[in-house]
């Protein structure tokens, strides 16, 4: 999936962000997809979704910890 496909997917989901920020988000998403889908780390679809869910839980948990410590 290239950057343009990711930007298009984000736009279809209704995300409205500044183009610079959208570009940064698209590049980050592209790197995540590349890590999950390259031959070196090729995993099943369900496992990739689980990995994303775990990352989301870590990120949101970390954000909550940061807010508590602010």
C-alpha positions as CSV (number, residue, x, y, z in Angstrom):
1,X,0.0,0.0,0.0
2,X,1.5,3.3,-1.0
3,X,1.1,6.7,0.6
4,X,-1.6,7.8,-1.8
5,X,-3.7,4.7,-1.1
6,X,-3.4,5.4,2.6
7,X,-4.3,9.1,2.3
8,X,-7.3,8.0,0.2
9,X,-8.4,5.4,2.8
10,X,-8.1,8.1,5.6
11,X,-10.2,10.5,3.6
12,X,-12.9,7.8,3.0
13,X,-13.0,7.2,6.8
14,X,-13.8,10.9,7.2
15,X,-10.6,12.1,8.8
16,X,-10.2,15.9,8.2
17,X,-6.6,16.9,8.9
18,X,-4.0,19.4,7.6
19,X,-2.2,18.0,4.6
20,X,1.2,18.1,6.3
21,X,-0.2,16.1,9.2
22,X,-2.0,13.7,6.9
23,X,1.2,13.1,5.0
24,X,3.0,12.3,8.3
25,X,0.2,9.9,9.4
26,X,0.1,8.2,6.0
27,X,3.9,7.6,6.1
28,X,3.6,6.1,9.6
29,X,0.8,3.9,8.5
30,X,2.7,2.8,5.4
31,X,5.7,1.8,7.6
32,X,3.4,-0.2,9.9
33,X,1.8,-2.0,6.9
34,X,5.3,-2.7,5.5
35,X,6.5,-4.2,8.8
36,X,3.4,-6.4,9.1
37,X,3.3,-7.5,5.4
38,X,6.9,-8.0,4.3
39,X,8.2,-11.5,3.7
40,X,10.4,-11.3,6.8
41,X,7.4,-10.8,9.1
42,X,4.5,-12.1,7.0
43,X,1.7,-13.0,9.4
44,X,-2.0,-13.9,9.0
45,X,-4.6,-11.2,8.7
46,X,-6.1,-12.0,12.1
47,X,-2.6,-11.8,13.7
48,X,-1.9,-8.4,12.0
49,X,-5.2,-7.0,13.4
50,X,-4.3,-8.3,16.8
51,X,-0.9,-6.7,16.6
52,X,-2.5,-3.4,15.7
53,X,-5.0,-3.8,18.6
54,X,-2.1,-4.4,21.0
55,X,-0.2,-1.4,19.7
56,X,-3.4,0.7,20.1
57,X,-3.8,-0.4,23.7
58,X,-0.2,0.4,24.5
59,X,-0.5,3.8,22.8
60,X,-3.8,4.7,24.5
61,X,-2.6,3.3,27.8
62,X,0.6,5.3,27.5
63,X,-1.4,8.4,26.7
64,X,-3.6,7.9,29.7
65,X,-0.4,7.5,31.9
66,X,1.0,10.7,30.4
67,X,-2.2,12.6,31.2
68,X,-2.2,11.3,34.8
69,X,1.4,12.4,35.3
70,X,1.0,15.8,33.7
